Amino acid sequence: MKIEEIIKQIEDQKNLPNLNFSIKEKTEAFTHKLFYTLFDKQTPVKDNLMELGMDFEVLAKLVCWEPGSPCQDIWKDYVHKLPTILEKLNLDALAISKNDPAANSVEEVYLSYPGFFAIAVYRLSHEFYKFGLPLVPRLMAECAHSLTGTDINPGAKIGDSFFIDHATGVVIGETAVIKDNVKIYQGVTLGALTVDRTLRNIKRHPTIENNVTIYANATILGGETTIGKYSIIGGNVWLTESVPENSMVSHKPQINIKKYT
Protein backbone atom coordinates (compact mmCIF):
# COMPACT_ATOMS: atom_id res chain seq x y z
CA MET A 1 0.00 0.00 0.00
CA LYS A 2 1.36 3.40 -0.96
CA ILE A 3 1.83 6.09 1.67
CA GLU A 4 -0.74 8.28 -0.10
CA GLU A 5 -3.37 5.55 0.32
CA ILE A 6 -2.50 5.15 4.01
CA ILE A 7 -2.83 8.89 4.54
CA LYS A 8 -6.20 8.95 2.78
CA GLN A 9 -7.53 6.02 4.86
CA ILE A 10 -6.51 7.74 8.08
CA GLU A 11 -7.98 11.06 6.99
CA ASP A 12 -11.23 9.39 5.92
CA GLN A 13 -11.67 7.92 9.42
CA LYS A 14 -10.95 11.21 11.22
CA ASN A 15 -14.61 12.07 10.83
CA LEU A 16 -15.29 14.09 13.99
CA PRO A 17 -14.76 17.71 12.94
CA ASN A 18 -14.95 19.04 16.51
CA LEU A 19 -12.46 16.59 18.02
CA ASN A 20 -9.66 19.01 18.83
CA PHE A 21 -7.13 17.89 21.44
CA SER A 22 -6.03 21.47 22.01
CA ILE A 23 -9.31 21.77 24.00
CA LYS A 24 -7.89 19.37 26.57
CA GLU A 25 -4.54 21.14 26.74
CA LYS A 26 -6.11 24.59 27.04
CA THR A 27 -8.53 23.38 29.73
CA GLU A 28 -5.69 21.96 31.80
CA ALA A 29 -3.77 25.24 31.57
CA PHE A 30 -6.95 27.17 32.43
CA THR A 31 -7.57 24.95 35.48
CA HIS A 32 -4.08 25.46 36.89
CA LYS A 33 -4.21 29.21 36.30
CA LEU A 34 -7.58 29.39 38.06
CA PHE A 35 -6.21 27.43 41.02
CA TYR A 36 -3.18 29.72 41.31
CA THR A 37 -5.37 32.81 41.05
CA LEU A 38 -7.40 31.72 44.06
CA PHE A 39 -4.60 30.45 46.29
CA ASP A 40 -1.10 31.58 45.33
CA LYS A 41 -0.08 34.72 47.25
CA GLN A 42 2.33 35.79 44.49
CA THR A 43 -0.30 35.62 41.72
CA PRO A 44 -2.04 38.95 41.04
CA VAL A 45 -5.79 38.38 41.11
CA LYS A 46 -6.79 41.29 38.87
CA ASP A 47 -4.35 40.49 36.06
CA ASN A 48 -5.05 36.77 36.15
CA LEU A 49 -8.81 37.20 36.07
CA MET A 50 -8.43 39.28 32.92
CA GLU A 51 -6.21 36.60 31.37
CA LEU A 52 -8.61 33.87 32.44
CA GLY A 53 -11.46 35.74 30.78
CA MET A 54 -9.55 35.77 27.50
CA ASP A 55 -8.60 32.10 27.91
CA PHE A 56 -12.22 31.22 28.55
CA GLU A 57 -13.33 33.06 25.43
CA VAL A 58 -10.99 30.87 23.38
CA LEU A 59 -12.24 27.72 25.12
CA ALA A 60 -15.88 28.69 24.65
CA LYS A 61 -15.39 29.06 20.91
CA LEU A 62 -13.81 25.60 20.76
CA VAL A 63 -16.40 23.69 22.81
CA CYS A 64 -19.63 25.51 21.96
CA TRP A 65 -20.00 24.28 18.41
CA GLU A 66 -23.79 24.04 18.60
CA PRO A 67 -25.47 26.95 16.73
CA GLY A 68 -26.73 29.76 18.97
CA SER A 69 -24.88 28.56 22.07
CA PRO A 70 -24.42 31.40 24.62
CA CYS A 71 -21.26 29.89 26.20
CA GLN A 72 -19.12 33.01 25.99
CA ASP A 73 -21.55 34.86 28.26
CA ILE A 74 -20.98 32.40 31.11
CA TRP A 75 -17.69 33.89 32.29
CA LYS A 76 -19.14 37.13 33.71
CA ASP A 77 -21.62 35.20 35.84
CA TYR A 78 -19.01 32.61 36.81
CA VAL A 79 -16.60 35.25 38.15
CA HIS A 80 -19.28 36.37 40.61
CA LYS A 81 -19.33 32.82 42.00
CA LEU A 82 -15.60 32.71 42.75
CA PRO A 83 -15.66 34.34 46.23
CA THR A 84 -18.26 31.81 47.41
CA ILE A 85 -16.32 28.92 45.86
CA LEU A 86 -13.16 30.10 47.61
CA GLU A 87 -15.01 30.36 50.92
CA LYS A 88 -16.14 26.73 50.57
CA LEU A 89 -12.63 25.59 49.65
CA ASN A 90 -11.15 27.33 52.67
CA LEU A 91 -13.63 25.37 54.82
CA ASP A 92 -12.51 22.15 53.11
CA ALA A 93 -8.84 22.93 53.80
CA LEU A 94 -9.61 23.78 57.42
CA ALA A 95 -11.52 20.50 57.85
CA ILE A 96 -8.53 18.55 56.54
CA SER A 97 -6.13 20.45 58.79
CA LYS A 98 -8.32 19.90 61.87
CA ASN A 99 -8.98 16.21 61.25
CA ASP A 100 -5.67 14.90 59.95
CA PRO A 101 -2.96 14.56 62.64
CA ALA A 102 -0.36 14.40 59.85
CA ALA A 103 -1.19 17.95 58.70
CA ASN A 104 1.28 20.43 60.18
CA SER A 105 -0.41 23.55 58.80
CA VAL A 106 -3.22 24.71 56.55
CA GLU A 107 -0.56 25.80 54.06
CA GLU A 108 0.61 22.20 53.84
CA VAL A 109 -2.92 21.16 52.93
CA TYR A 110 -3.12 23.66 50.06
CA LEU A 111 0.33 22.82 48.74
CA SER A 112 0.61 19.06 49.12
CA TYR A 113 -2.73 17.31 49.66
CA PRO A 114 -4.02 15.65 46.49
CA GLY A 115 -7.46 15.30 48.07
CA PHE A 116 -7.70 19.06 48.49
CA PHE A 117 -6.63 19.70 44.89
CA ALA A 118 -9.28 17.24 43.67
CA ILE A 119 -11.96 18.93 45.78
CA ALA A 120 -10.87 22.37 44.57
CA VAL A 121 -11.09 21.41 40.92
CA TYR A 122 -14.45 19.74 41.58
CA ARG A 123 -15.91 22.91 43.10
CA LEU A 124 -14.53 25.05 40.27
CA SER A 125 -15.82 22.71 37.58
CA HIS A 126 -19.19 22.14 39.31
CA GLU A 127 -20.25 25.76 38.76
CA PHE A 128 -19.46 25.48 35.04
CA TYR A 129 -21.48 22.24 34.99
CA LYS A 130 -24.45 24.06 36.54
CA PHE A 131 -24.22 26.74 33.84
CA GLY A 132 -24.44 24.00 31.22
CA LEU A 133 -20.98 24.61 29.75
CA PRO A 134 -20.17 21.57 27.58
CA LEU A 135 -17.02 19.45 27.89
CA VAL A 136 -14.88 21.89 29.92
CA PRO A 137 -16.14 20.80 33.39
CA ARG A 138 -15.44 17.14 32.57
CA LEU A 139 -11.97 17.97 31.23
CA MET A 140 -11.24 19.97 34.39
CA ALA A 141 -12.26 16.94 36.45
CA GLU A 142 -10.01 14.70 34.33
CA CYS A 143 -7.13 17.10 34.93
CA ALA A 144 -7.49 16.51 38.68
CA HIS A 145 -8.09 12.80 38.12
CA SER A 146 -4.84 12.35 36.19
CA LEU A 147 -2.84 14.18 38.86
CA THR A 148 -4.44 12.78 42.02
CA GLY A 149 -6.14 9.49 41.14
CA THR A 150 -9.41 10.97 42.42
CA ASP A 151 -12.35 10.96 40.00
CA ILE A 152 -15.13 13.37 41.04
CA ASN A 153 -17.75 13.98 38.38
CA PRO A 154 -18.50 17.73 38.22
CA GLY A 155 -22.23 16.99 38.45
CA ALA A 156 -22.00 15.61 42.00
CA LYS A 157 -23.43 17.76 44.81
CA ILE A 158 -21.02 18.16 47.73
CA GLY A 159 -21.63 20.16 50.89
CA ASP A 160 -19.26 22.08 53.16
CA SER A 161 -16.12 20.88 54.95
CA PHE A 162 -15.43 17.86 52.76
CA PHE A 163 -12.32 15.78 53.49
CA ILE A 164 -10.75 13.15 51.24
CA ASP A 165 -7.81 11.48 53.02
CA HIS A 166 -5.00 10.10 50.82
CA ALA A 167 -7.29 10.54 47.79
CA THR A 168 -6.01 7.79 45.48
CA GLY A 169 -8.70 5.65 43.87
CA VAL A 170 -11.73 7.64 45.02
CA VAL A 171 -14.66 7.66 42.57
CA ILE A 172 -17.71 9.90 43.04
CA GLY A 173 -20.44 9.64 40.40
CA GLU A 174 -22.40 12.37 38.66
CA THR A 175 -25.61 12.17 40.71
CA ALA A 176 -24.00 11.48 44.09
CA VAL A 177 -25.05 13.80 46.94
CA ILE A 178 -22.61 14.38 49.81
CA LYS A 179 -23.74 16.65 52.61
CA ASP A 180 -21.69 18.54 55.23
CA ASN A 181 -18.70 17.36 57.27
CA VAL A 182 -18.19 14.09 55.40
CA LYS A 183 -14.83 12.33 55.48
CA ILE A 184 -13.81 9.58 53.07
CA TYR A 185 -10.62 7.60 52.63
CA GLN A 186 -8.72 6.21 49.65
CA GLY A 187 -10.38 3.74 47.31
CA VAL A 188 -13.97 4.69 48.16
CA THR A 189 -16.52 4.37 45.34
CA LEU A 190 -19.87 6.15 45.32
CA GLY A 191 -21.22 4.59 42.16
CA ALA A 192 -24.18 3.29 40.20
CA LEU A 193 -25.62 -0.21 40.37
CA THR A 194 -25.64 -0.54 36.58
CA VAL A 195 -24.25 1.27 33.57
CA ASP A 196 -27.16 1.95 31.26
CA ARG A 197 -27.61 4.91 28.92
CA THR A 198 -31.35 5.01 29.63
CA LEU A 199 -30.53 6.06 33.23
CA ARG A 200 -28.88 9.28 32.05
CA ASN A 201 -31.33 11.67 33.73
CA ILE A 202 -32.07 9.49 36.76
CA LYS A 203 -30.34 9.63 40.16
CA ARG A 204 -28.14 6.55 40.15
CA HIS A 205 -25.48 7.33 42.79
CA PRO A 206 -25.88 7.33 46.59
CA THR A 207 -26.62 10.08 49.10
CA ILE A 208 -24.27 10.58 52.05
CA GLU A 209 -25.79 12.52 54.94
CA ASN A 210 -24.00 14.88 57.36
CA ASN A 211 -21.03 13.81 59.49
CA VAL A 212 -20.47 10.42 57.85
CA THR A 213 -17.06 8.72 57.73
CA ILE A 214 -16.34 6.16 55.00
CA TYR A 215 -13.14 4.14 55.36
CA ALA A 216 -10.82 2.79 52.69
CA ASN A 217 -12.08 0.75 49.73
CA ALA A 218 -15.74 0.85 50.73
CA THR A 219 -18.15 0.64 47.79
CA ILE A 220 -21.59 2.24 48.03
CA LEU A 221 -23.88 1.89 45.03
CA GLY A 222 -27.32 2.99 43.85
CA GLY A 223 -29.38 6.13 43.55
CA GLU A 224 -31.79 5.07 46.30
CA THR A 225 -29.01 4.23 48.75
CA THR A 226 -28.67 6.71 51.62
CA ILE A 227 -26.10 6.62 54.41
CA GLY A 228 -27.67 8.20 57.49
CA LYS A 229 -25.95 11.00 59.37
CA TYR A 230 -23.22 10.25 61.92
CA SER A 231 -22.71 6.77 60.48
CA ILE A 232 -19.35 5.04 60.07
CA ILE A 233 -18.78 2.76 57.08
CA GLY A 234 -15.85 0.42 57.60
CA GLY A 235 -13.16 -0.51 55.12
CA ASN A 236 -13.97 -2.90 52.24
CA VAL A 237 -17.72 -2.73 52.90
CA TRP A 238 -20.04 -3.31 49.91
CA LEU A 239 -23.41 -1.54 50.24
CA THR A 240 -26.37 -1.43 47.89
CA GLU A 241 -29.05 -0.48 50.43
CA SER A 242 -29.60 2.37 52.85
CA VAL A 243 -28.14 2.61 56.35
CA PRO A 244 -29.96 4.45 59.19
CA GLU A 245 -28.32 7.31 61.05
CA ASN A 246 -25.77 6.57 63.81
CA SER A 247 -24.93 3.17 62.26
CA MET A 248 -21.60 1.38 62.16
CA VAL A 249 -21.19 -0.97 59.20
CA SER A 250 -18.20 -3.32 59.05
CA HIS A 251 -16.84 -6.12 56.90
CA LYS A 252 -15.35 -9.15 58.64
CA PRO A 253 -13.04 -11.09 56.31
CA GLN A 254 -12.00 -14.63 57.11
CA ILE A 255 -8.31 -14.59 57.87
CA ASN A 256 -6.37 -17.82 58.33
CA ILE A 257 -2.93 -17.60 59.89
CA LYS A 258 -0.72 -20.64 59.70
CA LYS A 259 2.31 -20.86 61.93
CA TYR A 260 5.30 -22.65 60.47
CA THR A 261 7.36 -24.69 62.90
Secondary structure, 3 states (H helix, E strand, C coil): CCHHHHHHHHHHHCCCCCCCCHHHHHHHHHHHHHHHHHHCCCCCHHHHHHHHHHHHHHHHHHHCCCCCCCHHHHHHHHHHHHHHHHHHHHHHHHHHHHHCCCCCCHHHHHHHCHHHHHHHHHHHHHHHHHHCCCCHHHHHHHHHHHHHCCEECCCCEECCCCEECCCCCCEECCCCEECCCCEECCCCEEECCCCCHHHCCCCCCCEECCCCEECCCCEEECCCCEECCCCEECCCCEECCCECCCCEECCCCCCCCCCCC
